[in-house]
Amino acid sequence: MDSVDLKLEAGKIHVYLRHHEMIDWPCPQCGAACKLYDDQPERRWRHLDTCQYQTILHAEPPRSECRDHGVKVIKIPWAEPSSRFTARLEALAIEWLKAASQKAVVGLLKLSWDEIHGIMGRAVQRGLGRRQAVAMDMWDPYIESVREHLPEADGKIVFDKFHVAKHLGDAVDKVRRKESKTLKAAGDDRLAGTRYDWLRHPASMEAKDRREFAELRNSELKTARAWALKETAMALYDYIYERPARKHFRWWHGWAVRSRLQPMTEAARMLKRRFENIITYLRHRITNASSESINAKIQ
């Protein structure tokens, strides 16, 4: 953020953004590292209101020069290319439209009819773009069924993010169980009763538990290394572009297979075999979370 300009009488806050100086800029089509070409003229995006003041973001979007695709505007992380609203404001509008009429949402957000229709249209296009992709477990019969019934299935299968996390979590637990047994034989109970600590996010812990867990995960324990491998693997899902995500996975896989932690090595090799339908998440961005929640309620 470069500066903020508060317009009290107009009821608006203008936030001016400036990008950092970077050596490499990703091509929006292939993700390749490119040189900065130039910056576009200033654009504006309506953001979520701040204390009942309309918030407007200002920025000059940079353009990268790709060897294969030429000069392209990089992907702005807060908005779609054709939108004058941030993704967060569009998400709020869609949520309100589920519960209220278009007229009510137009009035509450102070939008025009054309603007609300544009937000709805982009939401529909995003949904249509994800409609044929299938989030699923890595079970072979599921894979064969999708291949039998869905054209070009291999590009549309997305192995579920949470099943990937489960496989990694199970591998961490195997390391923990073996190490705990060895430590107990030597009179060391550090790992006793910590099974679920290694499976949940530290942010969900109480302050005291979080401090105690921090000592464990920063220790020389094999379980701590296994946990670090699990967390680093899941960072794959933070990527936007496939090329750097693939580079991250190759580096992580090398670390995992050299870790001398057999469960983590086995998990890494399994994920490598399945990787082409793990990386498809970056294109389709779908998981089984909703269906798993419904299934849990039914059970």
SVG drawing of the C-alpha trace seen along z (x, -y; Angstrom):
<svg xmlns="http://www.w3.org/2000/svg" viewBox="-36 -17 54 67">
<polyline fill="none" stroke="black" stroke-width="0.4" points="0.0,0.0 1.4,-3.4 -1.1,-5.9 -4.7,-6.4 -6.9,-9.3 -10.0,-9.8 -12.8,-11.8 -15.2,-12.5 -17.8,-14.5 -18.0,-12.0 -18.1,-9.0 -15.2,-7.3 -11.7,-5.9 -9.2,-5.7 -6.4,-3.2 -3.4,-3.6 -1.4,-0.4 2.1,-0.1 3.9,3.1 7.3,4.1 10.3,4.1 10.7,7.7 13.2,9.5 10.7,12.0 7.0,11.5 4.8,14.5 3.3,14.8 -0.5,15.0 -0.8,17.8 2.0,20.2 3.4,18.9 6.9,18.6 9.2,16.1 9.5,13.0 10.8,9.5 8.6,6.5 7.6,4.7 5.7,1.7 2.8,0.6 -0.7,0.0 -2.5,-3.3 -4.2,-3.4 -7.3,-1.3 -9.9,-1.4 -11.7,1.4 -14.6,1.1 -13.7,3.1 -15.7,4.0 -16.8,0.9 -14.6,-0.3 -16.6,-1.7 -19.5,-2.4 -17.2,-4.3 -16.9,-3.0 -13.4,-1.8 -11.8,-2.2 -8.5,-0.5 -6.2,-2.2 -3.3,-0.5 -1.3,-0.5 -1.3,3.2 2.2,4.4 2.7,6.2 5.2,9.0 7.0,9.9 6.8,13.6 9.1,15.3 6.2,17.5 3.1,15.3 4.3,11.8 3.3,8.8 0.5,9.6 -1.1,8.0 -0.3,10.1 -3.2,11.6 -4.3,9.2 -4.8,11.3 -7.8,9.3 -10.0,9.2 -10.9,10.8 -9.5,9.2 -12.9,7.9 -14.3,6.7 -14.2,3.3 -14.9,4.9 -12.7,6.9 -13.3,10.6 -14.3,10.1 -17.0,7.6 -18.3,9.8 -18.4,12.8 -20.4,10.6 -22.9,9.6 -23.4,13.2 -24.0,14.3 -26.6,11.5 -28.3,12.4 -28.9,15.9 -31.0,14.4 -32.4,11.2 -33.8,9.8 -31.6,8.0 -33.3,4.8 -32.4,5.1 -28.7,5.9 -28.5,3.1 -29.7,0.7 -27.5,2.0 -24.3,2.1 -25.2,-1.1 -24.7,0.6 -26.3,0.2 -28.4,2.8 -25.7,3.4 -23.1,3.8 -25.1,6.4 -25.8,8.3 -22.1,8.3 -21.3,9.7 -23.9,12.4 -22.7,13.2 -19.1,13.7 -20.3,16.0 -22.2,18.1 -19.2,18.3 -17.0,19.4 -19.5,22.1 -19.8,23.3 -16.0,23.5 -15.9,25.9 -19.1,27.9 -17.5,30.9 -14.4,31.3 -14.7,34.1 -13.2,34.0 -12.6,37.5 -10.5,39.9 -7.6,41.7 -9.4,45.1 -8.8,46.8 -12.5,47.8 -13.5,44.1 -10.9,43.2 -12.0,45.8 -15.6,44.9 -14.9,41.2 -12.8,42.1 -15.6,44.3 -18.3,41.7 -16.6,38.3 -14.9,37.1 -11.3,36.0 -11.5,37.2 -7.8,37.1 -7.8,33.3 -10.9,33.1 -10.1,35.4 -9.0,33.6 -7.8,35.7 -9.4,34.2 -7.2,31.8 -8.4,33.2 -7.7,36.8 -4.1,35.7 -3.8,34.1 -5.2,37.3 -2.5,39.5 0.2,37.2 -1.3,37.0 -1.4,40.8 2.3,40.9 3.1,38.4 1.2,40.5 3.1,43.7 6.4,41.9 5.1,40.6 3.9,44.0 7.2,45.7 9.3,42.9 7.1,42.7 7.6,46.4 11.4,45.9 11.3,42.8 9.2,44.5 11.6,47.4 14.3,44.8 12.0,43.1 11.0,40.1 7.3,39.4 7.4,36.3 5.2,37.8 2.7,39.5 -0.8,38.1 0.2,35.9 -1.4,37.8 -4.0,35.1 -1.7,32.2 0.3,33.2 -3.0,33.4 -4.6,30.1 -3.5,26.6 -1.7,24.8 -4.0,21.8 -6.9,23.9 -5.0,24.7 -5.3,22.9 -2.3,20.6 -0.7,23.1 -1.1,26.1 0.3,24.0 3.4,23.1 4.0,26.7 3.4,27.9 5.9,25.3 8.6,26.8 7.9,30.2 7.7,29.2 10.9,27.1 12.8,30.1 15.1,32.7 12.3,35.3 11.7,37.4 8.0,36.6 8.8,32.9 10.5,33.4 7.6,35.5 5.2,32.7 7.3,30.1 7.2,32.3 3.4,32.5 2.9,28.8 5.3,28.0 3.6,30.4 0.2,28.7 1.7,25.3 1.2,26.6 -2.4,25.4 -1.3,21.8 0.1,21.5 -1.7,19.8 0.4,21.0 1.3,24.6 4.9,24.1 6.1,22.8 3.8,25.4 5.5,28.2 8.9,26.8 7.8,26.7 6.6,30.3 9.8,31.6 11.8,29.9 9.5,31.3 9.5,34.8 13.3,34.8 13.4,33.7 10.8,36.4 12.5,39.4 15.8,38.4 14.3,37.9 14.9,41.5 11.4,41.5 9.8,44.5 6.1,43.5 6.9,40.0 9.0,41.6 6.1,43.9 3.6,41.0 5.8,38.9 6.1,41.7 2.4,42.3 1.7,38.5 4.2,38.4 2.3,41.2 -0.9,39.3 0.5,35.8 -1.0,35.0 -4.5,35.2 -3.4,33.3 -2.1,30.4 -5.4,30.1 -6.7,28.4 -5.0,25.2 -7.2,25.2 -10.5,26.2 -10.2,25.2 -12.7,27.8 -12.8,30.1 -15.1,32.6 -15.7,30.4 -19.4,29.8 -20.3,33.3 -18.3,34.7 -20.2,32.3 -23.5,33.5 -22.4,37.1 -21.4,36.6 -24.8,35.1 -26.6,38.1 -24.4,40.5"/>
</svg>
